[in-house]
Amino acid sequence: MDNKLNIFVKTVLDICFYVGAALEIAVPFGLKYAVDLIVKILGESTEYAAINDHYLYAVVSIMIVGLFALLILYELRKMMKTVIEDDCFVTANVKSLYRMGSYAFVITGVKLLRCLVYFTPASIIIAGVFLFAGLFSKVLARVFDRAVNYKQENDLTI
């Protein structure tokens, strides 16, 4: 099997994971600068100006979302290793998919809670995307679980 695409995807996931980790560490230090820059460019009327009014909550919520996004990337990286090894129908991937679904639901919850403190349209969109990603991940985990069972039964037959 040609693994060039799989290795490329794994490399992209690795880069995203490490860049994301660096950004996660930078949030408490760089958010104020980034918000001030956005407000300077777009003006005080932008919804992002509210971040300065709720700065501590913004930092905490962004870091929680970032942590769970990194956990999703970590699980995807583990799954891509099994794809590269041409052994993707394993129980570990089922567990990873279930975990990713749960992580996506946490992100959804944090984004929706944030809307109660200060509202940005992007929060609703992100919450919706992660809600559906979580549902998709949970369903895909069930599909993978069945595939793993079929594979194990087939391996026992041989």
C-alpha positions in Angstrom: 0.0 0.0 0.0 1.3 3.5 -0.9 1.7 5.4 2.3 2.7 8.8 0.9 -0.6 10.4 1.6 -0.9 8.8 5.0 2.6 9.9 6.0 1.8 13.5 4.7 -1.4 13.6 6.8 0.5 12.3 9.8 3.2 15.0 9.3 0.5 17.7 9.0 -1.1 16.5 12.2 2.3 16.5 14.0 2.9 20.1 12.9 -0.6 21.2 14.0 -0.1 19.4 17.4 3.2 21.1 18.1 2.2 24.6 16.8 -1.1 24.2 18.8 0.9 23.4 21.9 3.0 26.5 21.5 0.0 28.6 20.9 -1.7 27.1 24.0 1.3 28.2 26.1 1.2 31.7 24.4 -2.5 32.4 25.1 -2.1 34.1 28.5 0.7 36.3 27.2 -0.4 37.1 23.6 -4.2 37.3 23.8 -4.3 40.9 25.1 -1.9 42.0 22.3 -4.0 40.2 19.7 -7.3 41.6 20.9 -5.9 45.1 21.1 -4.6 44.7 17.5 -8.0 43.5 16.3 -9.8 46.3 18.0 -7.4 48.8 16.6 -8.0 47.5 13.1 -11.8 46.9 13.3 -12.7 49.5 15.9 -14.3 49.4 19.3 -17.7 48.3 17.9 -16.4 44.9 17.2 -17.6 42.0 19.4 -14.0 41.1 20.1 -13.7 44.3 22.2 -15.7 42.5 24.9 -12.8 40.1 25.4 -11.0 42.9 27.3 -13.9 43.3 29.6 -13.9 39.5 30.4 -10.2 38.9 30.0 -9.6 36.2 32.7 -12.7 34.2 31.5 -11.5 34.6 27.9 -8.1 33.2 28.7 -9.4 30.3 30.7 -12.1 29.3 28.2 -9.6 29.6 25.2 -7.1 27.5 27.1 -9.7 24.8 28.0 -10.8 24.7 24.3 -7.2 24.6 23.2 -6.4 21.8 25.5 -9.3 19.6 24.3 -8.4 20.5 20.7 -4.9 19.3 21.4 -6.2 16.1 22.9 -8.3 15.5 19.7 -5.1 16.0 17.6 -3.2 13.6 19.8 -5.8 10.9 19.3 -5.8 11.6 15.5 -2.0 11.2 15.5 -2.3 7.9 17.3 -4.9 6.7 14.8 -2.8 7.8 11.8 0.1 5.6 13.1 -2.2 2.5 12.8 -3.3 3.6 9.3 0.3 3.9 8.2 1.0 0.4 9.7 -2.0 -0.9 7.7 -3.8 -2.1 10.9 -6.5 0.5 11.5 -9.3 -1.7 12.7 -8.1 -2.1 16.2 -9.8 -1.5 19.6 -7.4 1.4 20.4 -8.9 3.4 17.4 -12.4 2.7 18.7 -11.4 4.1 22.1 -9.7 7.1 20.4 -12.9 7.9 18.4 -15.0 7.7 21.6 -12.6 10.0 23.4 -12.5 12.5 20.5 -16.3 12.6 20.6 -16.2 13.4 24.3 -13.5 16.0 23.8 -15.6 17.7 21.0 -18.7 17.8 23.4 -16.5 19.5 26.0 -15.5 22.1 23.5 -19.1 22.6 22.5 -20.1 23.1 26.1 -17.3 25.6 26.8 -18.1 27.6 23.7 -21.8 27.8 24.6 -21.1 28.8 28.2 -18.8 31.5 26.9 -21.7 32.9 25.0 -23.5 33.5 28.3 -20.6 35.7 29.5 -19.8 37.5 26.2 -21.2 36.7 22.7 -19.3 36.3 19.5 -20.9 34.8 16.4 -17.9 32.6 15.9 -18.6 30.8 19.2 -22.0 29.6 18.0 -20.5 28.4 14.8 -17.6 26.6 16.5 -20.0 25.0 19.0 -22.1 23.7 16.2 -19.2 22.3 14.3 -17.8 20.5 17.4 -21.3 19.2 18.3 -21.6 17.5 14.9 -18.0 16.4 15.0 -18.6 14.8 18.4 -21.7 13.1 17.2 -19.9 11.9 14.0 -17.0 10.6 16.1 -19.3 8.6 18.4 -21.1 7.1 15.4 -17.8 6.3 13.7 -16.6 4.7 16.9 -19.5 2.3 16.7 -18.8 1.5 13.1 -15.2 0.9 13.9 -16.2 -1.3 16.8 -18.2 -3.5 14.5 -15.4 -3.6 12.0 -13.0 -4.7 14.7 -15.4 -7.4 15.8 -15.7 -8.7 12.2 -12.0 -8.6 11.8 -11.4 -10.6 15.0 -14.0 -13.1 14.0 -12.4 -13.4 10.5 -8.9 -13.8 12.0 -10.2 -16.6 14.3 -11.8 -18.4 11.3 -8.6 -18.4 9.4 
